[in-house]
C-alpha cells in the first residue's frame, strides 16, 4: 500500500497516511485514461457552430446567364458554393458532441490517474486547508510551502466557500470535491493535493 507523508499548510510533516492499493496503487492504464480525457473534452464542446448552405444564403434565385451560347460554363445560381458569397458545402450545423463512457471504464480511468500521480511523486496529502475568510495570499503561501506552485488541483473534504474562492483566484489552481473530480483535471494538474479527509472519502466512494 502506498504510504505518503501528511503535511500542514506550512509544509511541515505532521504524520503519515497509508492509501488503499485498489485506488492509489494500481498499474495505470494509459488507454483507458486517454478514452476518459477524450470523452471529457467532447462533452465540454458547445456544438453551436453554424454556417449557411446554398439554400440558406440570401439571393441567387435568378439564373446568372442563359444555359448555352455565352461561352461561360453553365451556372444555375450565384449562391452556389464555387461563387464568392456562395453557400458552404457540407456546412457545419449545431450538434451534440457528448457521449457516455461505461461506468467501469470511468472508474478505472480515475483510479489510474490517481495511481499515476502517486508513482510520479506528484500527489501531496495536506492535513487540512483551514480557511475562515477569503484570503488568496494564504492559499498561495500554502501551495508554495508544500511545493505545488504550478498547475494545482486540490481535492477538499468539504465545500468550504472561502477555500474554493481563494483557490480559484490563483492562476492554474482549481479546487474540487470528491464527487466532482475527474480524470482530465487530475492528469492536467502538475500537482495533485488531497486533503487528508478527502483521501479517506475517495477510498470509501471508489473502493
C-alpha positions in Angstrom: 0.0 0.0 0.0 1.3 3.5 -0.9 2.5 5.3 2.3 2.8 9.1 2.0 3.7 11.9 4.3 0.9 14.2 5.6 2.0 17.9 5.7 0.4 21.0 7.2 -0.2 24.4 5.5 3.4 25.4 6.3 4.9 22.3 4.6 5.9 20.6 7.8 5.3 16.9 8.1 2.7 16.1 10.7 2.2 12.4 10.1 1.8 9.6 7.5 -1.1 8.1 5.7 -1.5 4.7 4.1 -3.6 4.7 0.9 -5.6 1.9 -0.5 -3.9 -0.2 -3.1 -7.0 -0.7 -5.2 -7.3 3.0 -5.8 -3.9 4.6 -5.4 -1.7 1.6 -6.1 -2.9 0.0 -9.4 -0.9 -0.1 -12.6 -2.1 2.9 -14.6 -4.0 2.1 -17.8 -3.0 4.7 -20.4 -5.6 3.6 -23.0 -8.5 4.0 -20.5 -7.2 7.3 -19.3 -6.9 8.6 -22.9 -10.5 7.4 -23.5 -11.7 9.3 -20.4 -9.9 12.5 -21.4 -11.3 12.4 -25.0 -14.8 11.8 -23.5 -14.4 14.7 -21.1 -13.3 17.2 -23.8 -16.0 16.0 -26.2 -18.6 16.6 -23.5 -17.3 20.2 -23.0 -17.9 21.1 -26.6 -20.9 23.5 -27.1 -21.5 22.4 -30.6 -23.0 25.8 -31.6 -21.1 26.2 -34.9 -23.3 27.0 -37.8 -22.7 28.2 -41.4 -25.1 28.7 -44.3 -25.7 26.2 -47.1 -26.6 27.3 -50.6 -30.3 27.1 -49.8 -29.9 29.4 -46.8 -27.8 32.2 -48.4 -29.8 35.3 -49.4 -30.2 35.9 -53.2 -29.2 33.7 -56.1 -32.8 33.0 -57.3 -32.2 34.1 -60.8 -30.0 32.1 -63.3 -27.0 34.4 -63.9 -27.0 33.8 -67.7 -28.6 31.6 -70.3 -27.6 27.9 -70.4 -25.9 28.0 -73.9 -24.2 30.4 -76.2 -22.3 32.7 -73.8 -19.0 30.9 -73.7 -19.3 30.6 -70.0 -19.7 27.4 -68.0 -23.4 26.7 -67.2 -24.5 28.2 -63.9 -27.8 28.0 -62.1 -27.2 30.3 -59.2 -24.7 32.9 -58.0 -25.0 31.4 -54.5 -23.6 28.0 -55.5 -20.5 27.0 -53.4 -18.0 27.9 -56.1 -19.2 31.5 -56.2 -17.9 34.3 -53.9 -20.6 34.8 -51.2 -22.0 31.4 -52.1 -23.1 28.7 -49.7 -20.8 26.3 -47.8 -20.5 22.7 -48.9 -21.5 20.3 -46.1 -21.9 23.3 -43.8 -21.4 22.5 -40.1 -24.6 22.8 -38.1 -25.4 22.7 -34.3 -24.9 19.2 -32.9 -24.3 17.4 -29.6 -20.8 16.0 -29.3 -21.4 14.4 -25.9 -21.4 10.7 -25.3 -21.3 8.4 -22.3 -18.5 6.1 -21.2 -19.0 2.8 -19.4 -19.1 3.3 -15.6 -16.3 0.7 -15.1 -14.1 2.5 -17.7 -14.6 5.9 -15.9 -13.8 4.4 -12.5 -10.7 2.6 -13.8 -9.5 5.8 -15.6 -9.9 7.8 -12.4 -8.0 5.2 -10.3 -5.3 5.0 -13.0 -4.9 8.8 -12.9 -4.6 8.8 -9.1 -2.1 5.9 -9.1 -0.1 7.7 -11.8 0.2 10.7 -9.5 1.5 8.6 -6.7 4.0 6.8 -8.9 5.3 10.2 -10.3 5.5 11.7 -6.8 3.1 14.4 -7.7 0.5 13.6 -5.1 0.6 15.6 -1.9 -1.6 14.9 1.2 -2.5 18.0 3.1 -3.6 17.7 6.7 -6.3 20.4 6.3 -6.9 23.7 4.4 -8.2 25.8 7.2 -9.9 29.0 5.8 -12.2 31.3 7.8 -12.1 34.2 5.3 -11.4 34.9 1.6 -7.6 35.0 1.6 -5.9 34.2 -1.7 -2.5 35.0 -0.2 -2.9 32.3 2.5 -3.6 29.6 -0.1 -0.7 30.8 -2.4 1.7 30.7 0.5 0.4 27.2 1.4 1.0 25.9 -2.1 4.5 27.4 -2.2 5.3 25.8 1.2 4.2 22.3 0.1 5.9 22.6 -3.4 2.8 23.0 -5.5 3.3 26.3 -7.4 2.3 25.5 -11.0 -1.0 23.9 -12.1 -2.6 22.5 -9.0 -5.8 20.5 -8.3 -6.7 20.4 -4.7 -9.4 18.0 -3.5 -11.3 19.3 -0.5 -13.1 17.2 2.1 -16.0 19.7 2.4 -17.5 22.6 0.4 -15.8 25.5 2.1 -16.7 28.6 0.0 -13.7 30.5 1.5 -11.3 27.8 0.3 -12.9 27.3 -3.1 -13.0 31.0 -3.9 -9.5 31.7 -2.7 -8.0 28.8 -4.7 -10.0 29.9 -7.7 -8.2 33.3 -7.6 -4.9 31.7 -8.2 -3.9 31.2 -11.9 -3.6 27.5 -12.7 -5.2 26.3 -9.5 -8.5 24.6 -9.2 -10.5 23.2 -6.2 -12.7 20.2 -6.4 -14.8 17.9 -4.1 -14.6 14.2 -4.0 -17.8 13.9 -6.1 -16.6 16.3 -8.8 -13.1 15.1 -9.5 -12.4 13.7 -13.0 -9.6 12.1 -14.9 -8.9 15.1 -17.1 -8.4 17.5 -14.2 -6.1 15.1 -12.4 -3.9 14.5 -15.4 -3.9 18.2 -16.4 -2.6 19.2 -13.0 1.2 19.3 -12.3 0.5 18.6 -8.6 -2.5 16.9 -7.1 -3.1 18.0 -3.5 -5.6 16.0 -1.5 -6.8 17.0 2.0 -6.5 14.1 4.4 -10.2 13.8 4.9 -10.9 13.8 1.2 -8.4 10.9 0.7 -10.5 8.7 3.0 -13.7 9.8 1.3 -12.2 8.8 -2.1 -11.4 5.4 -0.7 -15.0 5.0 0.6 -16.6 6.1 -2.7 -14.3 4.2 -5.2 -13.3 1.1 -3.2 
